[in-house]
């Protein structure tokens, strides 16, 4: 038997948080392409927050709405 793990709707919390993560990552790549400096340890931590914080918030919002 196979288990189908695709989301059932657009408001599935895992789907929403995944999309937000992809958008946040793309935004950070765009930003890094525009800036000509090497990232420091603090910058890497800041980048991780800018990816996981929106993903977590989107997951919680989608879970409460759905």
Buried (B, 14 or more C-beta within 10 A) or exposed (E): EEEEEEEEEEEBBEBBBBBBBEBBBEEBEEEEEEEEEEEEEEEEEEBEEBBEEBBEEBBEBBBEEE
